[in-house]
């Protein structure tokens, strides 16, 4: 019973954060494409900023992934 | 979950020996790589490794200059930001290049390797691991950044306290260091655990490794993540400190 609850908690955490992270990544990269099409010569500069943005947005789902792995593999006692 | 040997395992301040040793190993590797660049200094015709290190210093300088365009702040934070960038880059890559673990059948209670911890890890005990795959280490780094940013803010008390009229900034004092450290930890830890999970995939007929294509793809992605996260950590550190360095031309 408790095991199943931990599995459900990890699945919910990962699924919701993946959905949010996907929306955030999509927004960052769509703005990147918009910026490049408007100013193709600034591609390198915008790419650097876009990667920072992706790295920051990806942070939240990855935090959820790490905590989910700790929940699943450590059976709740891993933290 | 892989088991780790601890000092003082039964007290509140248990110390992960592997992480402490790996911090020093990462520092020594970074020191060796940078000393290698200065061993044959050539001002007129720089070549090879010296060029790479000079390029990375230039890269750090433009990275800081894009965030806080003030010469005084740039020259003040350059040593710290370059050190953090190189150290975290080396630390992230150490865990990708090699992770070493031994198989123990007997628990060692005075090192914190209890029988229940061995059972949860199938007897695996880590010996060589990425130091940034440990939550205490990355949160320690982010708290250090937080302390430096407040020290910088106290040089101009009026502007420092004026920023807190906006309640969002009070909340940010908690969430910024927390996500700053957790982001690095999450990326590196999740990468290493998934590498470990892929390595346990079955080998068909004793010679067809089913996980090999998956492992190559994930290693490439982990290498990208390790580099980007070192950069993101340094950028956010400069941003958080620069936001409070009013007397050096920073500020919101």
Interface residues (C-beta under 8 A of the other chain):
Chain A: X51 X52 X54 X55 X56 X58 X59 X60 X62 X63 X64 X65 X66 X67 X69 X70 X73 X74 X75 X78
Chain B: X1 X120 X179 X182 X183 X185 X186 X187 X189 X190 X193 X228 X229 X231 X232 X235 X236
